[in-house]
Amino acid sequence: MPANDTKASASSTVFYGVMNGLAEQKLVPGQRLIEVDLAEQYQVSRNSVREALQQLAAQGVVEILRNKGAAIRSLTLHETLEVLDVAERMTGLLARSAALGIAAGRTGDPIREALAKLEQTSSAQDLHAFARARRGLYRALLQTSGSSELQRLFPSIQMPIVYAQHRPSALQEVRMRDYRLICEAVLRGHAQDADNAGMAHVRHVREAIVREISNLHGDTEP
């Protein structure tokens, strides 16, 4: 394997390791990322770690602070709502595109399989497995959509940070209900219904987060 390919593979290992750790809540917003620790954890060079951190910073996942190193980015409420605004449109578009793929004759088997796995992990109340299964569902929707632009843009939405920073107790139940509705509309090939279900899902996430924040502020008032 050429040296450049090896380097790219090593930095990708760190990149996806951090992304997975964030999605599975093993990493949290504000947590520092120590180069030497990451190099040891993933058995790569520190140059590969630095490259991965630069890629994560370019996607808004990591902040690199002068003289302080790298840390998982924390979002203000305003930034969180901005992320959710983008996610609402993009999730609706993804669901619409996947429904159009089904209507055009693409198989829905990957979506059915991904949803079944998500159901299993939700019933088992395994948060880490649920996070992996959720990513699997989105991969299945992207695959069914066939859109190279969505495959490029959708992973850049900062929802892993939102979910790591905000964990309303009712959120998983809300998401599971919404994922069923999205998949039902997609598998019927109903583009508008799928679009509406995708956008409604993110609105429900926003409502749960805003309610959680309001309750916390209410609890701290004299």
Residue frames as a rotation matrix with the C-alpha (Angstrom) as fourth column:
MET 1
0.581 0.814 0.000 0.00
0.814 -0.581 0.000 0.00
0.000 0.000 -1.000 0.00
PRO 2
-0.016 -0.593 0.805 1.41
0.463 -0.718 -0.520 3.47
0.886 0.365 0.287 -0.90
ALA 3
-0.758 -0.390 -0.522 2.57
0.631 -0.238 -0.739 5.59
0.164 -0.889 0.427 2.02
ASN 4
-0.856 0.465 0.228 -0.10
-0.459 -0.885 0.082 8.25
0.240 -0.034 0.970 1.41
ASP 5
0.017 0.896 -0.445 -2.86
-0.327 0.425 0.844 5.62
0.945 0.131 0.300 1.48
THR 6
-0.190 -0.179 -0.965 -1.49
0.737 0.624 -0.260 4.23
0.649 -0.761 0.013 4.75
LYS 7
-0.969 -0.211 -0.128 -1.48
0.244 -0.752 -0.612 7.69
0.033 -0.625 0.780 6.29
ALA 8
-0.534 0.840 0.097 -5.01
-0.658 -0.485 0.576 8.37
0.531 0.243 0.812 5.10
SER 9
0.109 0.563 -0.819 -6.18
0.128 0.809 0.574 5.04
0.986 -0.168 0.016 6.54
ALA 10
-0.515 -0.392 -0.762 -4.54
0.779 0.155 -0.607 5.80
0.356 -0.907 0.225 9.89
SER 11
-0.984 0.172 0.050 -6.08
-0.179 -0.924 -0.338 9.27
-0.012 -0.341 0.940 10.16
SER 12
-0.263 0.937 -0.228 -9.47
-0.552 0.048 0.832 7.84
0.791 0.345 0.505 9.11
THR 13
-0.180 0.139 -0.974 -9.24
0.583 0.812 0.008 5.33
0.792 -0.567 -0.227 11.95
VAL 14
-0.833 -0.163 -0.529 -8.92
0.536 -0.475 -0.698 8.18
-0.138 -0.865 0.483 14.44
PHE 15
-0.844 0.535 0.025 -11.54
-0.484 -0.781 0.395 10.31
0.231 0.321 0.919 12.69
TYR 16
-0.050 0.889 -0.455 -14.22
-0.338 0.414 0.845 7.60
0.940 0.196 0.280 12.76
GLY 17
-0.380 -0.146 -0.913 -13.14
0.718 0.576 -0.391 6.47
0.583 -0.804 -0.114 16.21
VAL 18
-0.974 0.027 -0.224 -13.86
0.120 -0.778 -0.616 9.94
-0.191 -0.627 0.755 17.60
MET 19
-0.565 0.814 -0.138 -17.13
-0.706 -0.389 0.591 10.20
0.428 0.431 0.794 15.67
ASN 20
-0.046 0.530 -0.847 -18.27
0.121 0.844 0.522 6.80
0.992 -0.079 -0.103 16.94
GLY 21
-0.647 -0.275 -0.711 -17.21
0.712 0.115 -0.693 7.65
0.272 -0.955 0.121 20.49
LEU 22
-0.937 0.349 -0.005 -19.29
-0.336 -0.907 -0.254 10.81
-0.093 -0.236 0.967 20.34
ALA 23
-0.281 0.879 -0.385 -22.33
-0.634 0.131 0.762 9.03
0.721 0.459 0.520 18.88
GLU 24
0.105 0.270 -0.957 -22.10
0.382 0.878 0.290 6.34
0.918 -0.396 -0.011 21.56
GLN 25
0.764 0.264 0.589 -21.63
-0.294 -0.670 0.682 8.99
0.574 -0.694 -0.434 24.29
LYS 26
0.559 -0.705 -0.437 -18.18
0.828 0.507 0.241 7.70
0.051 -0.497 0.866 25.21
LEU 27
-0.732 -0.674 0.095 -16.97
0.672 -0.738 -0.062 11.22
0.112 0.019 0.994 24.41
VAL 28
0.333 0.867 -0.372 -18.81
0.907 -0.402 -0.124 14.35
-0.257 -0.296 -0.920 25.54
PRO 29
0.552 -0.079 0.830 -18.80
0.406 -0.844 -0.350 18.01
0.728 0.530 -0.434 24.49
GLY 30
0.767 -0.356 0.534 -15.97
-0.588 -0.725 0.360 19.91
0.259 -0.590 -0.765 26.13
GLN 31
0.818 -0.465 0.337 -13.83
0.148 0.738 0.658 16.80
-0.555 -0.489 0.673 26.60
ARG 32
0.285 -0.814 -0.506 -10.19
-0.846 -0.462 0.266 17.29
-0.450 0.352 -0.820 25.70
LEU 33
0.997 -0.068 0.046 -8.59
0.082 0.834 -0.546 15.04
-0.002 0.548 0.836 23.10
ILE 34
0.438 -0.898 0.037 -4.96
-0.524 -0.222 0.822 14.31
-0.730 -0.380 -0.568 23.95
GLU 35
0.451 -0.272 -0.850 -2.80
-0.863 0.110 -0.493 13.52
0.228 0.956 -0.185 20.92
VAL 36
-0.614 -0.788 -0.049 -0.55
-0.743 0.598 -0.300 11.02
0.266 -0.148 -0.953 22.66
ASP 37
-0.459 0.529 0.714 -3.54
-0.391 0.601 -0.696 9.19
-0.798 -0.599 -0.069 24.15
LEU 38
0.623 0.724 -0.297 -5.28
-0.557 0.144 -0.818 8.95
-0.549 0.675 0.493 20.77
ALA 39
0.117 -0.675 -0.729 -2.08
-0.912 0.217 -0.348 7.76
0.393 0.705 -0.590 19.10
GLU 40
-0.831 -0.424 0.361 -1.74
-0.548 0.738 -0.394 4.99
-0.099 -0.524 -0.846 21.69
GLN 41
-0.135 0.883 0.450 -5.43
-0.424 0.359 -0.831 4.09
-0.896 -0.303 0.326 21.60
TYR 42
0.813 0.546 -0.202 -5.57
-0.362 0.203 -0.910 3.69
-0.456 0.813 0.363 17.82
GLN 43
0.258 -0.811 0.526 -1.96
0.430 0.584 0.689 2.59
-0.865 0.048 0.499 17.32
VAL 44
0.662 -0.065 0.747 -1.16
0.692 -0.330 -0.642 5.36
0.288 0.942 -0.174 14.85
SER 45
-0.474 -0.880 0.039 1.41
0.829 -0.460 -0.319 8.14
0.298 -0.119 0.947 14.62
ARG 46
-0.209 0.359 -0.909 0.83
0.585 -0.699 -0.411 11.53
-0.783 -0.618 -0.064 16.19
ASN 47
-0.901 -0.103 -0.422 0.95
-0.261 -0.648 0.715 13.05
-0.347 0.754 0.557 12.69
SER 48
-0.718 0.691 -0.090 -2.04
0.350 0.470 0.810 10.87
0.602 0.550 -0.579 11.76
VAL 49
-0.162 0.641 -0.750 -3.82
0.964 -0.060 -0.260 12.03
-0.212 -0.765 -0.608 14.93
ARG 50
-0.544 -0.093 -0.834 -3.16
0.126 -0.992 0.028 15.69
-0.830 -0.090 0.551 14.05
GLU 51
-0.968 0.197 -0.153 -4.51
-0.182 -0.140 0.973 15.14
0.171 0.970 0.172 10.55
ALA 52
-0.435 0.850 -0.298 -7.66
0.750 0.525 0.402 13.51
0.498 -0.049 -0.866 11.94
LEU 53
-0.196 0.328 -0.924 -8.15
0.789 -0.508 -0.347 16.37
-0.583 -0.797 -0.159 14.41
GLN 54
-0.824 -0.118 -0.554 -7.85
-0.186 -0.867 0.463 18.90
-0.534 0.485 0.692 11.59
GLN 55
-0.813 0.575 -0.094 -10.51
0.110 0.310 0.944 17.00
0.572 0.757 -0.315 9.63
LEU 56
-0.195 0.743 -0.641 -12.77
0.966 0.258 0.005 16.90
0.169 -0.618 -0.768 12.69
ALA 57
-0.436 -0.024 -0.900 -12.22
0.410 -0.895 -0.175 20.63
-0.801 -0.445 0.400 13.22
ALA 58
-0.977 0.057 -0.204 -13.10
-0.207 -0.464 0.861 21.33
-0.045 0.884 0.465 9.57
GLN 59
-0.488 0.843 -0.224 -16.41
0.364 0.430 0.826 19.53
0.793 0.322 -0.517 10.12
GLY 60
-0.139 0.437 0.889 -17.11
-0.597 -0.753 0.277 21.47
0.790 -0.492 0.366 13.32
VAL 61
0.633 0.364 -0.683 -16.84
0.210 0.769 0.604 18.46
0.745 -0.526 0.410 15.63
VAL 62
0.273 -0.680 -0.681 -13.64
0.960 0.150 0.235 19.51
-0.058 -0.718 0.694 17.36
GLU 63
0.970 -0.113 0.216 -12.29
-0.102 -0.993 -0.061 22.88
0.221 0.037 -0.974 18.46
ILE 64
0.236 -0.951 -0.198 -8.52
0.908 0.289 -0.304 23.37
0.346 -0.108 0.932 18.35
LEU 65
0.983 0.182 0.036 -7.60
0.144 -0.872 0.469 26.05
0.117 -0.455 -0.883 20.84
ARG 66
0.334 -0.914 0.232 -4.26
-0.163 -0.299 -0.940 27.79
0.929 0.276 -0.248 20.87
ASN 67
-0.548 -0.731 0.407 -2.01
-0.592 -0.004 -0.806 26.45
0.590 -0.683 -0.431 23.66
LYS 68
-0.192 0.542 0.818 -4.84
-0.869 0.293 -0.399 24.20
-0.456 -0.787 0.415 24.88
GLY 69
-0.943 -0.204 0.264 -5.03
-0.069 0.894 0.442 21.51
-0.327 0.399 -0.857 22.20
ALA 70
-0.659 0.705 -0.262 -8.22
-0.302 0.072 0.951 19.93
0.689 0.706 0.165 20.88
ALA 71
-0.824 0.508 0.251 -11.57
-0.118 0.278 -0.953 19.35
-0.554 -0.815 -0.169 22.55
ILE 72
-0.503 0.767 0.398 -14.99
0.860 0.395 0.324 18.11
0.092 0.505 -0.858 21.48
ARG 73
-0.827 0.185 0.532 -17.01
-0.026 -0.956 0.292 21.17
0.562 0.227 0.795 20.52
SER 74
-0.552 0.723 -0.415 -19.77
0.667 0.084 -0.740 22.39
-0.500 -0.686 -0.528 22.84
LEU 75
-0.513 0.468 0.720 -22.81
0.571 -0.440 0.693 24.05
0.641 0.767 -0.041 21.31
THR 76
-0.927 0.373 -0.029 -24.66
-0.259 -0.696 -0.669 27.05
-0.270 -0.613 0.742 22.69
LEU 77
-0.177 0.942 0.285 -28.45
0.346 0.331 -0.878 26.86
-0.922 -0.057 -0.384 22.62
HIS 78
0.408 0.298 -0.863 -28.44
-0.585 -0.640 -0.498 29.16
-0.701 0.708 -0.087 19.59
GLU 79
-0.489 -0.671 -0.557 -25.94
-0.867 0.308 0.391 26.91
-0.091 0.674 -0.733 17.79
THR 80
-0.811 0.255 0.527 -27.95
0.107 0.950 -0.294 23.82
-0.575 -0.182 -0.797 18.73
LEU 81
0.224 0.970 -0.092 -31.10
0.129 -0.123 -0.984 25.33
-0.966 0.208 -0.152 17.22
GLU 82
0.179 -0.251 -0.951 -29.17
-0.895 -0.442 -0.052 26.27
-0.408 0.861 -0.304 14.07
VAL 83
-0.866 -0.499 0.019 -27.96
-0.463 0.817 0.344 22.67
-0.187 0.289 -0.939 13.71
LEU 84
-0.508 0.746 0.431 -31.53
0.369 0.641 -0.673 21.45
-0.778 -0.183 -0.601 14.14
ASP 85
0.339 0.589 -0.734 -32.80
-0.440 -0.590 -0.677 23.89
-0.832 0.552 0.059 11.49
VAL 86
-0.270 -0.540 -0.797 -30.35
-0.962 0.120 0.245 22.39
-0.037 0.833 -0.552 8.99
ALA 87
-0.948 -0.117 0.297 -31.07
-0.156 0.982 -0.111 18.84
-0.278 -0.151 -0.949 10.15
GLU 88
-0.104 0.989 0.108 -34.82
-0.044 0.104 -0.994 19.37
-0.994 -0.108 0.033 9.72
ARG 89
0.452 0.249 -0.857 -34.48
-0.792 -0.330 -0.514 20.27
-0.410 0.911 0.048 6.05
MET 90
-0.423 -0.743 -0.519 -31.83
-0.892 0.443 0.093 17.66
0.160 0.502 -0.850 5.35
THR 91
-0.817 0.162 0.553 -33.69
-0.122 0.889 -0.441 14.82
-0.564 -0.427 -0.707 7.06
GLY 92
0.280 0.956 -0.090 -36.83
-0.208 -0.031 -0.978 15.64
-0.937 0.293 0.190 5.13
LEU 93
0.329 -0.238 -0.914 -34.84
-0.939 -0.188 -0.289 15.73
-0.103 0.953 -0.285 1.91
LEU 94
-0.760 -0.648 0.045 -33.16
-0.646 0.761 0.058 12.43
-0.071 0.015 -0.997 2.72
ALA 95
-0.472 0.658 0.586 -36.48
0.054 0.685 -0.726 10.72
-0.880 -0.312 -0.359 3.42
ARG 96
0.524 0.657 -0.542 -38.01
-0.473 -0.305 -0.826 12.18
-0.708 0.689 0.151 0.24
SER 97
-0.021 -0.637 -0.770 -35.03
-0.999 0.051 -0.015 11.05
0.049 0.769 -0.638 -1.84
ALA 98
-0.877 -0.279 0.390 -35.15
-0.349 0.930 -0.119 7.54
-0.330 -0.241 -0.913 -0.39
ALA 99
-0.026 0.952 0.303 -38.90
0.000 0.304 -0.953 7.32
-1.000 -0.025 -0.008 -1.10
LEU 100
0.539 0.156 -0.828 -38.26
-0.767 -0.317 -0.558 8.35
-0.349 0.936 -0.051 -4.69
GLY 101
-0.562 -0.790 -0.247 -35.63
-0.827 0.540 0.155 5.61
0.011 0.291 -0.957 -4.85
ILE 102
-0.653 0.420 0.630 -38.21
0.024 0.843 -0.537 3.06
-0.757 -0.336 -0.560 -3.72
ALA 103
0.410 0.872 -0.268 -40.75
-0.221 -0.190 -0.957 4.43
-0.885 0.451 0.114 -6.22
ALA 104
0.270 -0.406 -0.873 -38.11
-0.960 -0.188 -0.209 4.01
-0.079 0.895 -0.440 -8.94
GLY 105
0.754 0.172 -0.634 -37.70
-0.343 0.926 -0.157 0.32
0.560 0.336 0.757 -8.09
ARG 106
-0.389 -0.916 0.095 -34.87
-0.560 0.153 -0.815 0.19
0.732 -0.370 -0.572 -5.54
THR 107
-0.036 0.337 -0.941 -35.17
0.478 0.832 0.280 -2.52
0.878 -0.440 -0.192 -2.90
GLY 108
0.380 0.243 0.893 -36.35
-0.592 -0.678 0.436 -1.56
0.711 -0.694 -0.114 0.56
ASP 109
0.660 -0.091 -0.746 -34.66
0.399 0.884 0.244 -4.54
0.637 -0.459 0.620 2.24
PRO 110
-0.452 -0.887 -0.099 -31.73
0.557 -0.193 -0.807 -2.52
0.697 -0.420 0.581 3.70
ILE 111
-0.497 0.348 0.795 -34.20
-0.579 -0.816 -0.005 -0.13
0.647 -0.463 0.606 5.35
ARG 112
0.624 0.766 -0.156 -36.35
-0.429 0.503 0.750 -2.96
0.653 -0.401 0.642 6.72
GLU 113
0.359 -0.571 -0.738 -33.28
0.636 0.729 -0.254 -4.73
0.683 -0.378 0.625 8.12
ALA 114
-0.678 -0.655 0.334 -31.89
0.251 -0.633 -0.732 -1.53
0.691 -0.412 0.594 9.65
LEU 115
-0.141 0.715 0.685 -35.24
-0.743 -0.534 0.404 -0.67
0.654 -0.452 0.606 11.26
ALA 116
0.732 0.391 -0.559 -35.57
-0.018 0.830 0.557 -4.19
0.682 -0.398 0.614 12.69
LYS 117
-0.118 -0.860 -0.496 -32.11
0.744 0.255 -0.618 -3.89
0.658 -0.442 0.610 14.24
LEU 118
-0.701 -0.085 0.708 -33.03
-0.228 -0.914 -0.335 -0.50
0.676 -0.397 0.622 15.66
GLU 119
0.378 0.911 0.162 -36.19
-0.587 0.101 0.803 -1.98
0.716 -0.399 0.573 17.18
GLN 120
0.551 -0.219 -0.805 -34.14
0.479 0.873 0.091 -4.73
0.683 -0.436 0.586 18.84
THR 121
-0.528 -0.841 -0.120 -31.60
0.615 -0.281 -0.737 -2.36
0.586 -0.463 0.665 20.37
SER 122
-0.446 0.449 0.774 -34.33
-0.528 -0.831 0.177 0.01
0.722 -0.330 0.608 21.54
SER 123
0.645 0.726 -0.241 -36.16
-0.285 0.520 0.805 -2.85
0.709 -0.450 0.542 23.31
ALA 124
0.350 -0.614 -0.707 -32.88
0.760 0.627 -0.169 -3.92
0.547 -0.479 0.686 24.93
GLN 125
0.998 0.067 0.020 -32.27
0.048 -0.867 0.495 -0.33
0.050 -0.493 -0.869 26.09
ASP 126
0.214 -0.976 0.044 -28.65
0.824 0.204 0.528 -0.56
-0.524 -0.077 0.848 24.93
LEU 127
0.720 0.142 -0.680 -27.70
-0.036 -0.970 -0.241 3.06
-0.693 0.198 -0.693 24.17
HIS 128
-0.295 -0.908 -0.298 -24.43
-0.493 -0.123 0.861 2.20
-0.818 0.401 -0.411 22.44
ALA 129
-0.688 0.102 0.718 -26.06
0.525 0.754 0.396 -0.44
-0.501 0.649 -0.573 20.23
PHE 130
0.433 0.901 -0.031 -28.95
0.689 -0.353 -0.633 1.97
-0.581 0.253 -0.773 19.55
ALA 131
0.372 -0.377 -0.848 -26.51
-0.403 -0.889 0.218 4.63
-0.836 0.261 -0.482 18.36
ARG 132
-0.734 -0.672 0.096 -24.83
-0.239 0.388 0.890 2.16
-0.636 0.630 -0.446 16.00
ALA 133
-0.408 0.663 0.627 -28.18
0.803 0.587 -0.099 0.91
-0.434 0.464 -0.772 14.71
ARG 134
0.554 0.600 -0.577 -29.37
0.292 -0.789 -0.541 4.48
-0.780 0.131 -0.612 14.17
ARG 135
-0.147 -0.689 -0.710 -26.34
-0.632 -0.487 0.603 5.19
-0.761 0.537 -0.363 12.01
GLY 136
-0.832 -0.132 0.538 -27.10
0.219 0.814 0.538 1.97
-0.509 0.566 -0.649 10.14
LEU 137
0.159 0.967 0.201 -30.62
0.765 0.009 -0.644 3.20
-0.625 0.256 -0.738 9.40
TYR 138
0.552 0.011 -0.834 -29.35
-0.279 -0.940 -0.197 6.48
-0.786 0.341 -0.516 8.01
ARG 139
-0.608 -0.783 -0.135 -26.80
-0.453 0.202 0.868 4.61
-0.652 0.589 -0.477 5.87
ALA 140
-0.553 0.480 0.680 -29.64
0.659 0.752 0.006 2.48
-0.509 0.452 -0.733 4.50
LEU 141
0.554 0.778 -0.297 -31.70
0.458 -0.583 -0.671 5.59
-0.695 0.235 -0.679 3.69
LEU 142
0.159 -0.594 -0.788 -28.70
-0.603 -0.691 0.399 7.20
-0.782 0.412 -0.468 1.98
GLN 143
-0.800 -0.451 0.395 -28.05
-0.039 0.697 0.716 4.03
-0.599 0.557 -0.575 0.00
THR 144
-0.165 0.841 0.515 -31.68
0.836 0.396 -0.379 3.86
-0.523 0.369 -0.769 -1.10
SER 145
0.547 0.354 -0.758 -31.72
0.033 -0.914 -0.403 7.54
-0.836 0.196 -0.512 -2.05
GLY 146
0.401 -0.488 0.775 -28.80
0.897 0.379 -0.226 7.03
-0.183 0.787 0.590 -4.43
SER 147
0.936 -0.006 0.352 -27.88
0.094 -0.959 -0.266 10.71
0.340 0.282 -0.897 -4.00
SER 148
0.111 -0.976 -0.185 -24.14
0.841 0.192 -0.506 11.30
0.530 -0.099 0.842 -3.97
GLU 149
-0.310 -0.189 0.932 -24.68
-0.118 -0.965 -0.236 14.86
0.943 -0.184 0.277 -2.70
LEU 150
0.665 0.587 0.462 -26.70
-0.563 -0.013 0.827 13.66
0.491 -0.809 0.322 0.28
GLN 151
0.786 -0.445 -0.430 -24.07
0.550 0.820 0.157 11.01
0.283 -0.359 0.889 0.99
ARG 152
-0.241 -0.919 0.313 -21.47
0.634 -0.393 -0.666 13.79
0.735 0.038 0.677 1.04
LEU 153
-0.409 0.090 0.908 -23.42
-0.309 -0.950 -0.045 16.39
0.859 -0.299 0.416 3.02
PHE 154
0.573 0.819 -0.042 -25.62
-0.205 0.192 0.960 14.49
0.793 -0.541 0.278 5.46
PRO 155
0.412 -0.425 -0.806 -22.81
0.801 0.591 0.098 13.13
0.435 -0.686 0.583 7.69
SER 156
-0.598 -0.722 0.348 -21.53
0.489 -0.673 -0.555 16.68
0.635 -0.161 0.756 8.24
ILE 157
0.274 0.745 0.608 -24.64
-0.253 -0.554 0.793 17.71
0.928 -0.371 0.037 10.23
GLN 158
-0.621 -0.717 0.317 -23.65
-0.426 -0.030 -0.904 18.07
0.658 -0.697 -0.286 13.88
MET 159
0.449 0.893 0.038 -26.36
-0.552 0.244 0.797 15.84
0.702 -0.379 0.603 15.34
PRO 160
0.221 -0.387 -0.895 -23.89
0.586 0.787 -0.195 13.60
0.780 -0.481 0.401 17.24
ILE 161
-0.845 -0.521 0.118 -22.84
0.248 -0.579 -0.777 16.67
0.473 -0.627 0.619 19.27
VAL 162
-0.305 0.823 0.479 -26.48
-0.734 -0.524 0.432 17.65
0.606 -0.220 0.764 19.83
TYR 163
0.592 0.585 -0.554 -27.35
-0.167 0.762 0.625 14.15
0.788 -0.277 0.549 21.08
ALA 164
-0.120 -0.721 -0.682 -24.23
0.701 0.425 -0.573 13.97
0.703 -0.547 0.455 23.26
GLN 165
-0.902 -0.286 0.323 -24.92
0.047 -0.809 -0.585 17.35
0.429 -0.513 0.744 24.83
HIS 166
-0.388 0.859 0.335 -28.68
-0.922 -0.359 -0.147 17.02
-0.006 -0.365 0.931 25.26
ARG 167
-0.866 0.026 -0.499 -30.21
-0.029 0.994 0.103 13.78
0.499 0.103 -0.861 26.55
PRO 168
-0.276 0.844 0.459 -33.88
-0.954 -0.300 -0.023 14.29
0.118 -0.444 0.888 27.44
SER 169
-0.625 -0.003 0.780 -35.27
-0.397 0.862 -0.316 11.16
-0.672 -0.507 -0.540 29.04
ALA 170
0.339 0.879 0.335 -38.07
-0.039 0.369 -0.929 10.86
-0.940 0.302 0.160 26.47
LEU 171
0.028 -0.338 -0.941 -35.83
-0.854 -0.497 0.153 11.38
-0.520 0.799 -0.302 23.45
GLN 172
-0.902 -0.427 0.069 -35.20
-0.333 0.787 0.519 7.74
-0.276 0.445 -0.852 22.50
GLU 173
-0.355 0.857 0.375 -38.92
0.543 0.515 -0.663 6.93
-0.761 -0.031 -0.648 22.61
VAL 174
0.439 0.479 -0.760 -39.64
-0.261 -0.742 -0.618 9.96
-0.860 0.469 -0.201 20.40
ARG 175
-0.324 -0.656 -0.681 -36.94
-0.866 -0.084 0.493 8.97
-0.381 0.750 -0.541 17.93
MET 176
-0.884 -0.026 0.466 -38.07
0.063 0.982 0.175 5.35
-0.463 0.185 -0.867 17.71
ARG 177
0.097 0.992 0.081 -41.67
0.444 0.030 -0.896 6.36
-0.891 0.123 -0.437 16.99
ASP 178
0.456 0.059 -0.888 -40.51
-0.542 -0.772 -0.331 8.82
-0.705 0.632 -0.320 14.33
TYR 179
-0.630 -0.750 -0.202 -38.12
-0.642 0.356 0.679 6.37
-0.437 0.558 -0.705 12.66
ARG 180
-0.543 0.524 0.656 -41.03
0.479 0.835 -0.270 3.95
-0.690 0.167 -0.705 12.18
LEU 181
0.508 0.805 -0.306 -43.12
0.245 -0.476 -0.845 6.68
-0.826 0.354 -0.439 10.55
ILE 182
0.089 -0.573 -0.815 -40.25
-0.796 -0.533 0.288 7.76
-0.599 0.623 -0.503 8.30
CYS 183
-0.839 -0.500 0.213 -39.55
-0.309 0.762 0.570 4.21
-0.447 0.412 -0.794 7.17
GLU 184
-0.183 0.858 0.480 -43.23
0.546 0.495 -0.676 3.46
-0.817 0.139 -0.559 6.57
ALA 185
0.651 0.437 -0.621 -43.57
-0.175 -0.710 -0.683 6.48
-0.739 0.552 -0.385 4.27
VAL 186
-0.207 -0.819 -0.536 -40.29
-0.853 -0.117 0.509 5.75
-0.479 0.562 -0.674 2.49
LEU 187
-0.829 -0.174 0.531 -41.15
-0.020 0.959 0.283 2.08
-0.558 0.224 -0.799 1.91
ARG 188
0.220 0.944 0.245 -44.50
0.502 0.105 -0.858 3.10
-0.836 0.312 -0.451 0.45
GLY 189
-0.485 -0.496 0.721 -42.62
0.873 -0.228 0.430 5.33
-0.049 0.838 0.544 -1.98
HIS 190
0.632 0.750 0.194 -44.61
0.734 -0.660 0.159 8.39
0.247 0.042 -0.968 -0.86
ALA 191
-0.284 -0.898 0.335 -42.12
0.730 -0.429 -0.532 11.22
0.622 0.094 0.777 -1.25
GLN 192
-0.147 0.253 0.956 -44.18
-0.287 -0.936 0.204 14.01
0.946 -0.245 0.210 0.35
ASP 193
0.877 0.480 -0.011 -45.22
-0.162 0.316 0.935 11.90
0.452 -0.818 0.355 3.33
ALA 194
0.458 -0.794 -0.400 -41.61
0.854 0.518 -0.050 10.85
0.247 -0.319 0.915 3.83
ASP 195
-0.394 -0.560 0.729 -40.43
0.376 -0.822 -0.428 14.47
0.839 0.106 0.534 3.60
ASN 196
0.276 0.603 0.748 -43.03
-0.492 -0.580 0.649 15.52
0.826 -0.548 0.137 6.18
ALA 197
0.940 0.085 -0.331 -42.13
0.194 0.664 0.722 12.64
0.281 -0.743 0.607 8.52
GLY 198
0.090 -0.991 -0.098 -38.42
0.877 0.125 -0.464 13.43
0.472 -0.044 0.880 8.29
MET 199
-0.445 -0.222 0.868 -38.91
-0.007 -0.968 -0.251 17.10
0.896 -0.118 0.429 9.13
ALA 200
0.581 0.730 0.359 -41.41
-0.423 -0.106 0.900 16.31
0.695 -0.675 0.247 11.89
HIS 201
0.622 -0.416 -0.664 -38.85
0.655 0.741 0.149 14.01
0.430 -0.527 0.733 13.50
VAL 202
-0.478 -0.873 0.098 -36.31
0.689 -0.441 -0.575 16.81
0.545 -0.208 0.812 13.93
ARG 203
-0.199 0.489 0.849 -39.01
-0.397 -0.833 0.386 19.18
0.896 -0.260 0.360 15.17
HIS 204
0.819 0.512 -0.260 -39.87
-0.019 0.476 0.879 16.62
0.574 -0.715 0.400 17.85
VAL 205
0.147 -0.866 -0.478 -36.20
0.914 0.303 -0.268 16.40
0.377 -0.398 0.836 18.83
ARG 206
-0.598 -0.347 0.723 -36.06
0.182 -0.937 -0.299 20.20
0.781 -0.047 0.623 19.05
GLU 207
0.297 0.813 0.500 -39.18
-0.441 -0.347 0.827 20.31
0.847 -0.467 0.256 21.25
ALA 208
0.782 -0.037 -0.622 -37.74
0.465 0.700 0.543 17.70
0.416 -0.714 0.564 23.63
ILE 209
-0.247 -0.961 -0.123 -34.46
0.871 -0.164 -0.462 19.58
0.424 -0.221 0.878 23.95
VAL 210
-0.498 0.120 0.859 -36.10
-0.134 -0.989 0.061 22.98
0.857 -0.084 0.509 24.48
ARG 211
0.626 0.778 0.059 -38.45
-0.245 0.125 0.961 21.45
0.740 -0.616 0.269 27.07
GLU 212
0.471 -0.541 -0.697 -35.50
0.802 0.592 0.083 19.89
0.368 -0.598 0.712 28.88
ILE 213
-0.595 -0.745 0.303 -33.63
0.580 -0.658 -0.480 23.21
0.557 -0.110 0.823 28.98
SER 214
-0.138 0.637 0.758 -36.74
-0.378 -0.741 0.554 25.06
0.915 -0.210 0.344 30.19
ASN 215
0.797 0.445 -0.408 -37.23
0.138 0.524 0.841 22.51
0.588 -0.727 0.356 32.97
LEU 216
0.043 -0.870 -0.491 -33.61
0.937 0.205 -0.282 22.83
0.346 -0.448 0.824 34.06
HIS 217
-0.700 -0.273 0.660 -33.87
0.153 -0.960 -0.235 26.62
0.697 -0.063 0.714 34.21
GLY 218
0.267 0.893 0.362 -37.13
-0.365 -0.254 0.896 26.33
0.892 -0.371 0.258 36.09
ASP 219
0.649 -0.060 -0.758 -35.51
0.568 0.702 0.431 24.01
0.506 -0.710 0.490 38.64
THR 220
-0.336 -0.903 -0.267 -32.75
0.896 -0.220 -0.385 26.54
0.289 -0.369 0.883 39.37
GLU 221
-0.245 0.286 0.926 -35.01
-0.006 -0.956 0.294 29.55
0.970 0.066 0.236 39.85
PRO 222
-0.990 -0.134 0.034 -35.56
-0.027 -0.060 -0.998 30.72
0.136 -0.989 0.055 43.44
